[in-house]
């Protein structure tokens, strides 16, 4: 374990920086709108949307890039690109320039997580994989909770530029530590460039993320979700068609960009469905709770972020515990225990009201963090162990690309449910012009009630998981993953 601590710290720094920045920017949007003299959020929102689309476009390429050019080289280049993009964001004098620089950030940041997961999985001793992955998972759940707190503090106490300037020393430290400590994993033979896959994958995932995100957004005039908007339909149709063609092409390629044949493993398929369901609950809650606290309770961004901290702290405590236990017992008992805790947390959140105190919100958030911490990384480990070892890089690209789409569906779907519920309540009670906070609380409680059923489904599917056998590599690469010092 001691010999991989250096590489582990370098990778954690990279992941933490990327995820923290993504969530910190969200709370700065009102400030950016004022700074650039904009009348509404429609243009400045693209600083978030453009970043997400860039990530969705580049994630499918991560596995191929690391196989072709080496995981260490691509990881360091991606951190450097993200750091450079951060510096450019801080110098932006217009919202258009900021959007372009955020896209550059997204191209760098999108590659970091899939390569990091494959990197750590290959470095970890076989009997310590869960424990090591649990340690790496801490920043994945901690950063989204700390991001709003840090973003709120920087926006209120300093200037919005510091959200990006803070990345410069962190990025430099991560690069220097990575150069020194990350080993050179031998590149795998990549017979040919899957041009069709490289073209279709970014189109499919980016278009779907855009269409779904726009569909769940409220119309500036009617305040209703824009699922029938022409741009929404165009994005979803283009994305769906490109995805169907992409799947057909990849299944008939000898060396595809994303290895979809892993779905032939029932264990992998069940595992990734459980992962999608858990991600819906996690990302949905991370999006909905801050909205509830600010809209229904009237809290500031900083206070909202502080109330979200129990979720992050509980995740940080239970993530290593879950990783260590998964080495002994596998993912299934941890998925069942974690999903049970998550279900009760969602049930408590479904009963919140405009008069709910801080404890009524912090307790279920802590439970949610504990539940997610128990099984999130064991489930990731389960998926990688269910695939041939030389395809681990492609599997992490596949799971991370799917995560972008699932996250968009979760946020858009829950936003639609909440918005529709609130509109129905106001119409039914003829409450135009009244204090909207009780209606916000009712709508959010109703939406969290939906998440209860989502978590129950995930728990039931968790019963079907079986502990995977470590599969050998497919093809001429053999069964060993070679690592060269340096």
TANORMO-V350554 format. One record per residue. RES is the residue in one letter. PHI is phi in degrees with one decimal (none if undefined). PSI is psi in degrees with one decimal (999 if undefined). Layout:
res phi psi
RES PHI PSI
RES PHI PSI
This chain:
res phi psi
X none -36.9
X -63.2 -35.8
X -71.0 -17.1
X -102.6 4.7
X -66.1 -38.8
X -60.1 -54.9
X -59.0 -37.6
X -63.5 -43.0
X -65.1 -42.0
X -60.5 -41.8
X -70.9 -40.4
X -62.0 -41.0
X -59.3 -45.0
X -63.2 -47.8
X -64.8 -44.9
X -60.5 -43.7
X -61.9 -44.7
X -66.3 -47.8
X -70.2 -40.0
X -60.4 -44.7
X -64.3 -39.2
X -60.9 -37.1
X -87.6 -27.5
X -67.2 -34.1
X -65.9 -31.0
X -56.7 -40.5
X -78.1 -10.3
X -90.6 -4.4
X -58.9 -45.9
X -59.0 -39.2
X -65.5 -40.8
X -64.6 -38.5
X -60.6 -42.4
X -68.8 -43.0
X -60.8 -39.4
X -98.4 12.1
X 57.4 48.5
X -99.6 148.3
X -86.3 -23.7
X -148.0 -179.6
X -86.7 -5.5
X -58.7 -40.4
X -84.0 -45.1
X -66.3 -23.7
X -60.1 -23.9
X -69.9 -14.3
X -65.9 -28.1
X -89.9 -45.7
X -64.4 -44.2
X -61.4 -38.9
X -63.3 -45.2
X -65.6 -40.4
X -66.0 -40.5
X -62.3 -42.1
X -62.7 -45.7
X -61.9 -33.5
X -73.5 -35.3
X -94.7 -23.0
X -55.6 -44.0
X -60.9 -20.3
X -85.3 -11.8
X -59.8 -46.3
X -62.7 -45.5
X -64.4 -42.9
X -61.3 -43.7
X -68.8 -36.6
X -66.6 -38.3
X -80.0 -43.0
X -112.8 -5.2
X 101.1 132.4
X -63.8 -40.6
X -62.0 -47.4
X -62.2 -46.5
X -68.7 -37.5
X -61.9 -46.1
X -67.4 -38.6
X -64.1 -40.9
X -66.4 -39.8
X -64.6 -41.3
X -63.4 -42.7
X -63.7 -41.1
X -64.6 -41.4
X -65.9 -43.6
X -62.4 -43.7
X -59.7 -37.5
X -62.9 -44.8
X -62.1 -39.6
X -68.0 -37.1
X -59.4 -40.7
X -67.6 -21.1
X -98.1 2.3
X -64.5 131.4
X -106.1 1.6
X -148.0 158.2
X -68.1 -31.2
X -64.1 -42.6
X -65.5 -38.7
X -62.8 -40.3
X -62.4 -45.3
X -60.8 -43.8
X -67.8 -33.5
X -67.3 -35.4
X -62.8 -42.3
X -60.6 -42.9
X -57.0 -44.9
X -62.0 -38.5
X -61.5 -39.3
X -75.5 -47.1
X -67.2 -30.8
X -64.1 -27.5
X -83.3 -20.8
X -62.7 -53.9
X -62.9 -50.2
X -62.0 -39.2
X -69.1 -40.0
X -60.8 -44.7
X -62.8 -45.0
X -65.2 -38.7
X -59.4 -54.0
X -64.4 -38.8
X -60.9 -39.8
X -73.2 -30.5
X -81.4 -28.8
X -69.1 140.2
X -58.7 141.9
X -53.1 -34.7
X -88.8 3.4
X -125.7 13.3
X -58.3 -47.8
X -62.2 -42.2
X -63.1 -44.3
X -68.2 -43.1
X -64.0 -33.3
X -64.0 -39.1
X -66.0 -40.2
X -69.6 -25.9
X -74.6 -16.1
X -56.2 -50.5
X -66.3 -25.0
X -66.0 -35.8
X -97.4 -24.2
X -77.1 -42.8
X -60.3 -42.9
X -62.2 -27.8
X -82.4 -35.4
X -77.9 -26.5
X -55.0 -51.6
X -61.7 -35.9
X -64.1 -50.1
X -64.2 -44.2
X -61.0 -42.7
X -63.7 -42.1
X -63.5 -45.1
X -66.9 -39.3
X -68.6 -40.9
X -81.4 -34.8
X -101.3 -21.3
X -128.9 -127.0
X -133.3 162.5
X -63.1 -26.1
X -60.0 -28.1
X -68.5 -19.2
X -59.9 -35.0
X -93.3 -36.6
X -62.6 -30.9
X -62.0 -25.9
X -72.8 -22.7
X -63.2 -54.3
X -66.1 -35.5
X -64.3 -44.4
X -63.1 -42.1
X -63.5 -43.9
X -61.7 -43.7
X -61.0 -41.6
X -66.2 -47.8
X -62.3 -42.5
X -66.6 -37.6
X -65.7 -42.3
X -58.6 -39.9
X -80.0 -37.0
X -108.3 -26.9
X -72.4 130.1
X -78.0 159.9
X -88.8 103.5
X -76.5 126.9
X -55.2 131.9
X -66.9 142.9
X -89.9 152.8
X -68.2 127.8
X -119.6 95.1
X -56.2 -40.4
X -152.6 158.8
X -85.6 122.4
X -82.1 82.8
X -62.1 -42.2
X -61.9 -41.6
X -65.1 -41.8
X -65.4 -31.6
X -79.6 -46.3
X -75.1 -38.4
X -60.8 -51.7
X -60.7 -38.9
X -62.5 -47.6
X -62.4 -53.5
X -72.6 -40.4
X -67.1 -41.7
X -66.6 -40.1
X -65.0 -44.6
X -60.7 -43.1
X -64.7 -49.0
X -61.2 -44.7
X -69.1 -42.5
X -61.9 -42.5
X -69.2 -38.3
X -61.2 -36.1
X -82.4 -9.5
X -78.5 144.0
X -75.6 141.0
X -65.5 135.3
X -59.8 -25.8
X -95.7 -53.8
X -88.3 -17.6
X 64.7 19.4
X -104.8 153.4
X -56.9 148.0
X -101.9 47.8
X -68.8 -24.0
X -99.0 4.6
X -64.7 145.0
X -62.5 -40.0
X -68.0 -37.2
X -61.3 -50.3
X -63.0 -39.8
X -62.0 -47.2
X -60.1 -45.5
X -69.5 -39.7
X -68.1 -47.4
X -60.0 -44.7
X -63.0 -43.7
X -65.7 -44.5
X -63.6 -46.7
X -61.7 -37.1
X -66.9 -42.6
X -62.0 -47.0
X -63.4 -41.0
X -60.1 -45.9
X -60.9 -45.2
X -60.3 -45.2
X -64.5 -46.2
X -65.8 -36.8
X -69.0 -18.8
X -105.9 7.1
X -94.1 141.9
X -72.6 -36.1
X -129.2 78.5
X -75.4 162.5
X -67.3 -49.0
X -113.7 129.8
X -83.4 86.8
X -75.9 -13.8
X -68.1 -11.9
X -64.4 -18.9
X -69.2 -10.5
X -68.2 -21.7
X -80.3 115.6
X -60.4 -35.5
X -63.7 -42.4
X -66.0 -44.6
X -62.8 -45.8
X -62.8 -40.5
X -63.5 -42.3
X -73.7 -29.5
X -66.3 -42.5
X -61.8 -40.1
X -62.8 -42.8
X -60.7 -42.8
X -65.0 -43.5
X -64.6 -36.2
X -68.3 -34.9
X -59.9 -45.0
X -66.5 -42.9
X -69.2 -54.6
X -69.0 -34.0
X -61.9 -42.6
X -68.7 -42.2
X -61.4 -28.6
X -85.6 -41.9
X -77.1 -40.1
X -62.7 -47.1
X -59.3 -37.0
X -62.6 -44.5
X -60.4 -46.4
X -64.4 -35.5
X -85.0 -37.0
X -85.7 -42.0
X -89.5 -38.5
X -95.7 -17.2
X 73.7 27.5
X -81.0 154.8
X -77.1 163.9
X -57.8 -39.1
X -66.4 -45.7
X -65.2 -37.7
X -60.1 -46.9
X -61.9 -40.0
X -64.9 -37.7
X -69.1 -21.6
X -83.4 -11.0
X -60.4 -38.3
X -55.1 -35.0
X -62.6 -44.6
X -66.4 -43.5
X -64.8 -42.3
X -64.3 -39.5
X -61.1 -44.8
X -62.9 -32.7
X -76.0 -44.9
X -87.1 -16.5
X -62.0 -51.1
X -64.3 -33.9
X -62.9 -46.7
X -61.8 -40.8
X -63.2 -43.4
X -66.7 -42.0
X -66.7 -31.5
X -67.1 -28.8
X -64.2 -28.9
X -92.0 -40.3
X -116.3 -7.4
X 83.3 -179.0
X -80.9 -31.4
X -56.9 -52.8
X -61.9 -31.8
X -73.8 -36.5
X -63.7 -44.2
X -64.3 -45.6
X -65.7 -45.6
X -64.7 -41.5
X -67.4 -34.3
X -63.6 -46.0
X -63.0 -41.9
X -62.4 -39.8
X -62.1 -46.3
X -65.8 -34.7
X -64.0 -45.1
X -64.1 -35.9
X -63.4 -42.9
X -64.6 -40.8
X -66.8 -28.2
X -70.9 -13.8
X -103.2 8.9
X -72.4 155.8
X -139.6 177.4
X -64.0 -20.4
X -96.7 2.8
X -64.0 137.6
X -80.8 175.4
X -62.6 -38.8
X -63.5 -36.2
X -65.1 -19.5
X -98.1 -41.6
X -69.5 -36.6
X -61.8 -53.6
X -64.8 -29.7
X -66.3 -40.9
X -63.5 -40.7
X -62.6 -41.9
X -62.0 -43.5
X -62.9 -40.2
X -64.8 -45.1
X -62.0 -47.7
X -64.2 -40.1
X -62.2 -34.7
X -64.3 -40.2
X -120.0 -5.5
X -63.2 -55.0
X -74.5 -35.6
X -56.6 -35.3
X -69.5 -39.4
X -61.7 -43.1
X -62.7 -41.8
X -56.4 -43.8
X -65.2 -42.1
X -70.5 -34.0
X -73.6 -17.7
X -84.2 -3.3
X -115.0 153.2
X -55.2 143.5
X -64.2 -30.9
X -78.2 -4.0
X -105.8 8.9
X -59.3 -41.8
X -61.7 -38.3
X -71.8 -34.3
X -66.8 -42.7
X -66.0 -33.6
X -64.2 -42.2
X -63.6 -47.8
X -67.3 -36.6
X -72.8 -36.2
X -64.5 -43.6
X -64.0 -35.0
X -61.0 -38.7
X -60.5 -42.3
X -70.9 -43.5
X -61.3 -42.3
X -60.5 -42.6
X -65.0 -43.2
X -63.1 -41.3
X -62.7 -50.0
X -64.8 -47.0
X -65.9 -42.7
X -64.9 -45.4
X -69.3 -35.9
X -61.9 -42.5
X -62.8 -45.3
X -60.7 -46.8
X -65.0 -45.3
X -64.0 -43.6
X -64.7 -42.2
X -61.4 -43.7
X -66.7 -41.2
X -62.1 -41.2
X -65.3 -40.1
X -63.7 -44.9
X -64.1 -41.3
X -67.2 -41.9
X -66.3 -33.2
X -104.4 7.5
X 49.1 52.0
X -104.3 21.8
X -58.8 131.4
X 90.5 -10.0
X -82.9 169.8
X -60.1 119.1
X -81.1 -9.2
X -60.0 -42.6
X -61.6 -33.0
X -72.0 -37.4
X -59.0 -46.5
X -62.1 -44.1
X -62.7 -43.6
X -64.9 -42.0
X -67.3 -41.2
X -60.6 -41.4
X -61.8 -41.3
X -67.2 -41.6
X -64.7 -28.3
X -61.8 -34.5
X -64.0 -38.9
X -65.6 -25.1
X -59.3 -47.3
X -68.2 -35.4
X -61.2 -45.1
X -66.3 -37.2
X -62.6 -42.9
X -61.1 -43.0
X -60.9 -41.2
X -64.1 -41.8
X -63.8 -40.2
X -67.6 -28.9
X -61.2 -28.8
X -60.7 -24.9
X -87.4 -5.1
X -75.2 141.2
X -124.6 152.7
X -68.8 120.7
X -75.9 150.5
X -85.7 145.7
X -69.4 111.5
X -82.7 140.8
X -72.1 166.9
X -68.4 152.6
X -100.5 139.8
X 93.6 -171.6
X -72.0 -9.5
X -68.5 -17.9
X 83.9 -170.1
X -96.8 -11.5
X -101.4 145.0
X -99.4 111.1
X -79.9 138.7
X -128.3 126.9
X -107.6 136.6
X -66.9 149.2
X 132.2 999
